[in-house]
Amino acid sequence: MPQAIETRSLTRRFGPLTGAVYPIAIMPGWLQALAKVNPLTYQVDALRSLMVQGGTATFPIVLDFGVLAFSLVVLLVIAERLYPRLAM
């Protein structure tokens, strides 16, 4: 249960930076920079381009999947290194 609360907390903090609610183009420059390093931005962009007919994507779909794959690898490496310490 604590992990679920922690995940929702992170999603709530980074959710507004994804471009799902407000377009990234109208955000101030410093928020645009944060949105571009947020992997959730690329997930929302990929979903929008794949699921919404006539939807406009901010980034190319290849970039969306590339950033998501890179984020997955980075998080897997972090989890692999932390797991032995947390499992004991």
N, C-alpha and C positions, 0 to 999 in steps of 0.2 A: 504493500500500500504506500509506503513512503516514496518509492520510486515513481509511482503514478502521480503523486502530488508534485514531486520535483519536475517531472516531464511537463505537466500542465503549467507549472510556474515558468519554465523556460519558454514554452510556446506562447504564453501570454506576454512575456517580455519582448520576444523577437517577432511575434506575429504582425504587429503594425508595420514592421520594416520590410515586409514581403512584397508589398505592392498589391496585395489582395483587396485592401480597403481603400487606400489612397494610391494613385499612380506615382511611381518613383520619380517621374519627370517633374512633378510639382513640389517635391520635398526639397527642403534646403540642402545645400551642397554637402554639409557634414552628415546629414541623414542619408543622402544618396550613397555616400561612401560606405556607411554602415550597411545599407541594404545590399550593396554589391558584394560584400564579404559574407553575407548571411546565406547559408545554403537553402534555407526555406524560400528565399526569393526565387531561386532557380526551380524549386519544386512547384511553386505556384505558377510560374511562367510556363513550365512544361505542361502542367495540367490545363492551363488556360488555352494554350495553343492546340492541344490534342482533343480537348473535350468541348470547347465552345466553337461552334461553327461560325466562321467569320471572325473569330477572336484574333486579336492582334497580340503577337508575342513581343516582348521587349528585347529578348536575346534569341539567337538562333537555337533551335532544339538540340543541336549537337553540343553546344556550349552548356545548355541546361543539364544534359545527361553527363557530360564530362565533369562538371563541377560536383554533381551529386555522386558520381563514382569516386572522384578524388576524396570527397568528404567521407564517404563510406570507408575507404581504405585508411584514411587518417584516424577515424574513430575506432576502427578495428584494431589498429596498431596500439592505440592508447588503451583500449579495453584489454588487449592481450597482455600488456605490461602491468596493468593494475590488477588483473584478476588473481594472480597468485597471492598478492598481498591482502586483497579483500576476502579471499576464500578461507584464509587461515584464521 
